[in-house]
Amino acid sequence: MSTQPPSASASRITTRTVVEMKHRAEKISMLTAYDYTMAKIVDQAGIEIILVGDSASNVMAGHETTLPITLDQMIYHTLCVVRGAERSLVVADLPFMSYQVTDTGALKSAGRMMKEAGAHAVKLEGGAYIASTIKKIVDAGIPVMGHLGLTPQSIYKFGTYKVRATEEEEARQLLDDARKLEEAGCFAVVLEKIPYKLAEQVTAELSVPTIGIGAGNACDGQVLVTHDMLGLNKDFSPRFLRRYADLHTVMTDAFHKYKSDVKKGLFPDTKEQYE
């Protein structure tokens, strides 16, 4: 028995949509969101993919790394985002240790993200060693986005946030990992902080889209953390980040003006109170 999808979802971006965009040489835009309000704004701006990143661990909870955030917390953030996204494809990160132990455990985590949060796809970090896990998830009907290069969940293994795959051996490994992820069924692969020529090579070899962050403009799409590109975070200034606004200053000025009006008795005025 089949059912007709809701009319509101008629123009929904899907995994197939983004693959077709690559084949049309149409660039793909992707931004993060962690709550309903931000998701609604990003969605209405026409961004194709919203990533509910485990960067919520840093941006929303103030942790130093992405490692502390839990699956339950990621499900909560994703659920909020899904409510606000009428058109964008919502991809949710599976957090650290929610998929690395066993393939079965990974499938259960991905299943919870889809059933409880309503995500449209999940994202996993790692190369060839995670391919069997990805295949198991994809075989169950859950779309997977891969993630290579700088993988923040492995930061203590790397010991640095420097550019990855600058040496020939690691570059060859990354290219092989990308092929393995595509073979396992990934519909797209994030390439983070790698040399632009390597990203160009990976993009040319894969039939699925690459989404770059610090990987140059040859990638099929780009992603940034929304709070960073809006200038809300003044403490993070990597080379790849372009700030499209300075909301930190705008908001600080607004807060100062509000405090001043309260202190002076100017807020609320007669038009802002009830008889």
C-alpha positions in Angstrom: 0.0 0.0 0.0 1.4 3.4 -0.9 0.5 6.8 0.4 0.8 10.2 -1.2 3.5 12.4 0.4 2.4 15.7 1.9 2.2 18.6 -0.5 4.6 20.6 1.7 7.3 18.1 0.9 6.8 18.2 -2.9 10.0 20.3 -3.4 12.0 18.6 -0.6 15.7 18.3 -1.4 16.7 14.6 -1.3 19.9 12.6 -1.5 19.0 12.0 -5.2 18.7 15.8 -5.7 22.2 16.5 -4.5 23.7 13.7 -6.6 21.9 15.1 -9.6 23.2 18.6 -8.8 26.8 17.2 -9.1 26.0 15.8 -12.5 24.6 19.1 -13.6 27.7 20.9 -12.2 25.4 22.9 -9.9 27.1 23.8 -6.6 25.6 22.5 -3.3 25.2 24.8 -0.3 25.2 23.3 3.3 25.1 25.0 6.7 24.7 23.9 10.2 21.7 24.3 12.5 20.9 23.0 16.0 17.5 24.5 16.8 14.1 25.2 15.2 14.5 29.0 14.7 17.9 28.8 13.0 16.8 25.8 10.9 13.7 27.8 9.7 15.8 30.7 8.6 18.4 28.6 6.9 15.7 26.6 5.2 13.8 29.7 3.9 17.1 31.0 2.5 17.2 28.1 0.1 20.2 26.2 1.5 20.1 22.7 0.1 21.4 20.7 3.1 21.2 21.5 6.8 23.8 19.6 8.9 22.9 19.0 12.5 26.6 18.7 13.4 28.2 17.3 16.5 29.8 20.8 16.5 26.7 21.5 18.7 29.1 20.2 21.4 31.2 23.3 20.9 28.7 25.9 19.7 25.7 25.1 21.9 27.3 23.4 25.0 30.7 25.1 25.1 32.8 22.0 25.1 36.4 22.1 23.8 35.8 19.2 21.4 32.9 17.4 19.7 33.5 14.2 21.8 31.3 14.9 24.9 27.9 15.2 23.0 25.7 12.2 23.3 23.4 10.4 20.9 20.3 11.5 23.0 21.5 15.1 22.8 22.0 14.9 19.0 18.6 13.4 18.6 17.1 16.3 20.5 18.9 18.9 18.3 18.0 17.1 15.2 14.3 16.9 16.2 14.3 20.6 16.6 15.9 21.2 13.3 13.6 18.9 11.4 10.5 20.8 12.7 11.9 24.0 11.1 13.1 22.6 7.8 10.4 22.3 5.2 12.6 22.0 2.1 16.2 21.3 3.1 17.7 17.9 3.4 18.5 17.4 7.1 21.7 15.4 7.8 22.6 14.5 11.4 26.0 13.6 12.7 26.3 10.3 14.6 28.4 11.4 17.7 31.6 9.8 19.0 31.3 6.2 20.1 27.7 5.8 18.8 28.9 3.9 15.8 32.5 2.8 16.3 32.0 -0.2 18.6 30.0 -2.6 16.4 28.2 -2.5 13.1 25.0 -3.5 14.9 25.4 -0.7 17.4 26.0 1.8 14.6 22.8 0.6 12.8 20.8 1.0 16.0 22.2 4.6 16.5 21.4 5.5 12.9 17.9 4.0 13.3 17.2 6.0 16.4 18.3 9.2 14.5 15.8 8.5 11.8 12.9 7.2 13.8 13.1 9.4 16.9 14.5 12.6 15.3 13.2 12.4 11.8 16.6 12.9 10.2 16.8 12.4 6.4 20.4 11.0 6.5 23.2 10.5 8.9 26.9 11.4 8.7 29.8 9.3 9.9 33.5 10.1 10.1 36.2 7.8 8.8 37.6 5.9 5.8 37.9 2.3 4.7 37.8 0.9 8.2 34.2 2.3 8.6 33.1 1.1 5.2 31.4 -2.1 6.4 29.5 -0.1 9.0 28.3 2.3 6.4 27.2 -0.5 4.1 25.2 -2.1 6.9 23.4 1.2 7.5 22.8 1.9 3.9 21.5 -1.6 3.3 18.9 -0.9 6.0 17.6 2.0 3.9 19.4 4.8 5.8 21.3 7.3 3.6 24.9 8.0 4.8 27.2 11.0 4.2 30.9 10.3 4.7 33.5 12.5 6.2 37.3 12.5 5.4 40.3 14.6 6.1 40.3 16.4 9.4 37.8 14.3 11.4 37.2 16.2 14.7 36.1 13.1 16.6 39.7 11.8 16.1 41.3 15.0 17.3 43.1 13.3 20.2 44.5 10.7 17.8 45.8 13.5 15.4 46.8 15.9 18.2 46.3 18.9 15.9 43.8 20.7 13.8 46.3 21.2 11.0 45.7 20.4 7.4 45.5 16.7 6.7 46.8 14.6 3.8 49.7 17.0 2.9 52.1 14.0 2.5 51.8 11.6 -0.5 51.1 8.5 1.5 48.2 10.0 3.5 46.9 11.6 0.3 46.8 8.2 -1.4 45.1 6.8 1.6 42.4 9.5 1.6 41.7 9.0 -2.1 41.4 5.2 -1.5 39.1 5.9 1.5 36.9 8.1 -0.7 36.5 5.3 -3.2 35.6 2.9 -0.4 33.0 5.2 1.0 31.3 5.5 -2.4 31.4 1.7 -2.9 29.8 1.3 0.6 26.9 3.5 -0.5 27.6 7.0 0.7 25.5 9.6 -1.2 28.1 12.4 -0.5 31.4 12.9 1.2 32.6 15.8 3.3 36.3 16.8 2.8 37.6 18.8 5.6 40.8 20.8 5.7 42.8 19.0 3.0 44.9 20.5 0.1 42.7 21.8 -2.7 44.4 19.8 -5.4 43.7 16.6 -3.6 40.1 17.6 -3.1 39.9 18.4 -6.8 41.2 14.9 -7.6 38.7 13.2 -5.2 35.8 15.2 -6.6 36.7 14.2 -10.2 37.0 10.5 -9.3 33.8 10.2 -7.3 30.3 10.0 -8.9 28.8 11.3 -5.7 29.2 14.9 -4.4 32.0 16.2 -2.3 31.2 18.9 0.2 34.2 20.9 1.2 35.2 22.8 4.3 38.7 24.2 4.0 39.2 22.0 0.9 39.0 24.6 -2.0 36.4 25.5 -4.5 36.7 22.4 -6.8 34.4 20.5 -4.4 30.8 20.0 -5.5 29.5 22.0 -2.5 30.6 23.9 0.6 29.7 23.8 4.3 30.3 26.2 7.2 29.2 26.3 10.8 26.4 28.9 10.7 27.5 30.5 14.0 31.0 31.1 12.5 29.9 32.5 9.2 27.5 34.9 11.0 30.3 36.2 13.1 28.7 35.1 16.4 32.0 33.3 17.3 34.9 35.8 17.6 37.4 33.2 18.8 37.6 31.0 15.7 39.3 32.4 12.6 40.7 29.6 10.3 41.8 30.5 6.8 38.7 28.8 5.2 36.2 30.8 7.2 34.5 33.7 5.5 32.3 35.8 7.8 29.2 37.0 6.0 27.9 39.1 9.0 29.1 40.5 12.3 26.1 39.4 14.5 28.3 39.4 17.6 28.6 43.2 17.4 25.0 43.7 16.3 23.7 41.6 19.2 26.0 43.2 21.8 24.9 46.7 20.7 21.3 45.6 21.0 21.8 44.2 24.5 23.5 47.4 25.6 20.7 49.5 24.2 18.1 47.4 26.0 19.9 47.6 29.3 20.2 51.4 28.9 16.5 51.8 28.2 15.6 49.6 31.2 17.9 51.5 33.5 16.5 54.9 32.3 12.9 53.8 32.5 12.5 54.2 28.7 11.3 50.6 28.2 8.5 49.8 28.2 6.9 53.1 27.1 3.1 53.9 27.0 2.6 52.1 23.7 4.2 48.9 25.1 1.9 48.5 28.1 -1.8 47.6 28.6 -4.6 49.6 30.1 
